[in-house]
Amino acid sequence: MCRLNHRLTGYGEYFIRLVTAYDVAALMEYKKLPLKEAADVVIYDKLSQLGGSGGLIAIDGQGNITMPFNSEGMYRGFMLSNGKKDIKIFKD
């Protein structure tokens, strides 16, 4: 079973149509994709093909974090229990 925590932002209709968080988890579980690759497929390929924009913050069971988005910017950040943190708005 794939354990995934997530937060989504963007045009809700597109995220609902794609069942975005579930799709990321399904790609990880059934195609054995790592978190970053699964999230990138959903945001950069599937969401973009529908004309949607936005992004997500996802953390897998091993503590890997990804924050992809296909819009101009997205407020995002994280802080881990070991003190590691990151806050961003635009692409690097």
Backbone as JSON, one array per atom type, in Angstrom:
{
  "sequence": "MCRLNHRLTGYGEYFIRLVTAYDVAALMEYKKLPLKEAADVVIYDKLSQLGGSGGLIAIDGQGNITMPFNSEGMYRGFMLSNGKKDIKIFKD",
  "N": [[0.83, -1.18, 0.0], [0.56, 2.18, -0.84], [1.68, 4.94, 0.88], [0.91, 8.27, 1.13], [1.17, 11.69, 1.62], [-0.39, 14.76, 0.86], [-0.87, 18.01, -0.67], [-2.83, 20.13, -2.63], [-3.03, 22.66, -5.17], [-4.54, 25.06, -7.31], [-6.55, 25.2, -10.32], [-9.43, 23.84, -9.35], [-11.29, 22.16, -10.71], [-9.86, 20.74, -12.68], [-8.09, 19.27, -11.12], [-9.89, 17.69, -9.74], [-11.08, 16.25, -11.84], [-8.9, 14.75, -12.7], [-8.39, 13.24, -10.48], [-6.17, 13.77, -8.87], [-4.29, 13.43, -6.6], [-4.77, 10.74, -5.98], [-4.02, 9.61, -8.42], [-1.24, 10.09, -8.48], [-0.45, 8.47, -6.3], [-1.33, 5.97, -7.28], [0.31, 5.64, -9.56], [2.73, 5.36, -8.25], [2.29, 3.04, -6.75], [1.35, 1.01, -8.57], [2.84, 1.25, -10.96], [5.28, 1.44, -9.92], [6.7, 3.83, -9.77], [8.98, 6.34, -8.62], [8.27, 8.89, -6.13], [8.77, 11.62, -7.07], [8.88, 11.31, -9.88], [6.33, 10.23, -10.44], [4.63, 12.34, -9.55], [5.51, 14.37, -11.26], [4.69, 13.37, -13.78], [1.91, 13.5, -13.51], [1.42, 16.27, -13.01], [2.94, 17.75, -14.99], [2.42, 16.43, -17.4], [-0.29, 15.11, -17.57], [-2.08, 17.01, -16.27], [-1.39, 19.37, -17.63], [-2.08, 18.67, -20.27], [-4.84, 18.72, -20.14], [-5.26, 21.37, -19.9], [-5.1, 22.53, -17.46], [-3.77, 24.29, -14.6], [-1.45, 24.51, -11.9], [-0.31, 22.96, -8.89], [1.34, 20.61, -6.64], [2.15, 19.49, -3.33], [3.91, 16.85, -2.12], [4.61, 14.1, 0.03], [6.28, 11.14, 0.56], [6.22, 7.82, 2.12], [8.86, 7.43, 2.89], [9.81, 9.87, 3.45], [10.54, 11.45, 1.31], [10.24, 14.41, -0.6], [8.36, 16.3, -2.92], [7.56, 19.06, -5.03], [6.08, 19.85, -7.48], [4.92, 22.11, -10.08], [2.98, 23.64, -12.67], [2.42, 26.21, -13.22], [3.06, 29.82, -13.28], [4.09, 30.47, -10.78], [4.17, 29.15, -7.41], [3.24, 29.22, -4.13], [5.03, 27.53, -1.72], [6.32, 25.12, 0.59], [8.24, 23.41, 3.14], [9.03, 21.81, 6.26], [11.12, 19.72, 7.96], [11.39, 17.24, 10.6], [14.05, 17.08, 11.3], [14.96, 19.61, 11.05], [15.51, 20.55, 8.51], [14.48, 22.76, 5.98], [12.48, 24.44, 3.49], [11.41, 27.08, 1.5], [9.6, 28.45, -1.11], [8.6, 30.37, -4.03], [8.7, 30.91, -6.83], [9.9, 29.13, -9.8], [13.09, 27.58, -9.67]],
  "CA": [[0.0, 0.0, 0.0], [1.32, 3.41, -0.97], [1.29, 6.0, 1.82], [1.25, 9.55, 0.51], [0.52, 12.91, 2.12], [-0.37, 15.71, -0.24], [-1.66, 19.24, -0.69], [-2.99, 20.52, -4.02], [-3.49, 24.02, -5.41], [-4.74, 25.34, -8.72], [-7.94, 25.16, -10.73], [-9.95, 22.63, -8.74], [-11.98, 21.27, -11.64], [-8.88, 19.87, -13.32], [-7.58, 18.35, -10.11], [-10.96, 16.73, -9.46], [-11.21, 15.36, -13.0], [-7.76, 13.83, -12.76], [-8.22, 12.56, -9.2], [-4.73, 14.01, -8.92], [-3.52, 12.78, -5.53], [-4.91, 9.3, -6.18], [-3.23, 9.25, -9.6], [0.17, 10.03, -8.06], [-0.3, 7.27, -5.48], [-1.5, 4.79, -8.13], [1.53, 5.49, -10.35], [3.77, 4.85, -7.36], [2.0, 1.67, -6.33], [1.17, 0.04, -9.65], [3.94, 1.34, -11.93], [6.49, 1.48, -9.11], [7.44, 5.07, -10.02], [9.3, 7.1, -7.42], [7.38, 10.0, -5.88], [9.0, 12.76, -7.95], [8.5, 10.96, -11.26], [4.86, 10.1, -10.48], [4.05, 13.68, -9.44], [5.84, 15.09, -12.49], [3.82, 12.87, -14.85], [0.55, 14.0, -13.3], [1.36, 17.74, -13.12], [3.48, 18.28, -16.25], [1.83, 15.77, -18.57], [-1.74, 14.95, -17.54], [-2.76, 18.27, -15.96], [-1.13, 20.31, -18.72], [-2.84, 18.25, -21.45], [-6.23, 19.14, -19.95], [-5.31, 22.83, -19.86], [-5.1, 22.96, -16.08], [-2.51, 24.77, -14.03], [-1.37, 24.4, -10.45], [0.75, 22.06, -8.43], [1.09, 19.84, -5.44], [3.23, 19.17, -2.41], [3.69, 15.46, -1.74], [5.64, 13.46, 0.84], [6.03, 9.7, 0.61], [6.49, 7.14, 3.38], [10.28, 7.48, 3.23], [10.16, 11.26, 3.72], [10.89, 12.18, 0.1], [9.32, 15.52, -0.85], [8.38, 16.93, -4.23], [6.61, 20.17, -5.09], [6.0, 20.3, -8.88], [3.81, 22.96, -10.5], [3.1, 24.05, -14.07], [2.02, 27.61, -13.31], [4.18, 30.74, -13.18], [4.63, 30.35, -9.44], [3.32, 28.47, -6.43], [3.74, 29.31, -2.76], [5.2, 26.17, -1.24], [7.39, 24.96, 1.55], [8.18, 22.29, 4.07], [10.0, 21.76, 7.34], [11.22, 18.36, 8.47], [11.69, 17.14, 12.03], [15.49, 17.26, 11.5], [15.25, 21.03, 10.89], [15.63, 20.93, 7.11], [13.29, 23.46, 5.53], [12.58, 25.08, 2.2], [10.26, 27.9, 1.17], [9.8, 29.0, -2.45], [7.43, 30.88, -4.76], [8.89, 30.72, -8.27], [10.8, 28.04, -10.17], [14.51, 27.9, -9.47]],
  "C": [[0.88, 1.24, 0.0], [0.8, 4.44, 0.03], [1.8, 7.31, 1.26], [0.47, 10.66, 1.18], [0.64, 13.95, 1.03], [-1.19, 16.96, 0.06], [-1.69, 19.69, -2.15], [-3.43, 21.98, -4.09], [-3.6, 24.25, -6.9], [-6.22, 25.37, -9.05], [-8.54, 23.82, -10.34], [-10.6, 21.66, -9.69], [-11.02, 20.28, -12.28], [-8.32, 18.84, -12.34], [-8.61, 17.29, -9.75], [-11.09, 15.75, -10.61], [-10.1, 14.33, -13.06], [-7.62, 12.95, -11.53], [-6.71, 12.57, -8.9], [-3.93, 13.27, -7.84], [-3.59, 11.25, -5.66], [-4.04, 8.84, -7.35], [-1.75, 9.15, -9.27], [0.41, 8.75, -7.26], [-0.41, 6.0, -6.32], [-0.26, 4.57, -9.01], [2.67, 4.94, -9.51], [3.54, 3.38, -7.02], [2.02, 0.68, -7.49], [2.28, 0.07, -10.71], [5.3, 1.41, -11.24], [7.35, 2.71, -9.41], [7.82, 5.71, -8.69], [8.39, 8.33, -7.32], [7.55, 11.14, -6.88], [8.55, 12.47, -9.37], [6.98, 10.86, -11.4], [4.19, 11.47, -10.44], [4.32, 14.5, -10.69], [4.95, 14.66, -13.65], [2.43, 13.49, -14.72], [0.48, 15.52, -13.53], [1.8, 18.21, -14.5], [2.86, 17.67, -17.5], [0.3, 15.81, -18.53], [-2.48, 16.27, -17.28], [-2.59, 19.28, -17.09], [-1.93, 19.96, -19.96], [-4.31, 18.67, -21.36], [-6.38, 20.66, -19.98], [-5.34, 23.38, -18.45], [-3.75, 23.47, -15.63], [-2.6, 24.68, -12.52], [-0.26, 23.46, -10.08], [0.37, 21.32, -7.18], [2.35, 19.76, -4.6], [2.95, 17.76, -1.94], [4.9, 14.93, -0.96], [5.31, 11.98, 0.9], [6.41, 9.12, 1.96], [7.93, 7.15, 3.82], [10.74, 8.92, 3.5], [10.63, 12.04, 2.51], [9.82, 13.23, -0.18], [9.49, 16.0, -2.28], [7.3, 18.0, -4.28], [6.49, 20.69, -6.53], [4.79, 21.2, -9.13], [4.06, 23.39, -11.94], [2.61, 25.47, -14.29], [3.26, 28.5, -13.17], [4.87, 30.64, -11.81], [3.67, 29.6, -8.55], [3.97, 28.64, -5.06], [3.84, 27.89, -2.22], [6.35, 26.11, -0.25], [7.2, 23.72, 2.39], [9.22, 22.5, 5.15], [9.97, 20.36, 7.91], [11.59, 18.36, 9.95], [13.18, 17.31, 12.31], [15.92, 18.71, 11.3], [15.42, 21.48, 9.45], [14.33, 21.62, 6.68], [13.56, 24.13, 4.19], [11.28, 25.84, 1.95], [10.55, 28.55, -0.17], [8.48, 29.54, -3.0], [7.56, 30.56, -6.23], [9.8, 29.54, -8.54], [12.24, 28.49, -9.99], [15.25, 27.92, -10.79]]
}
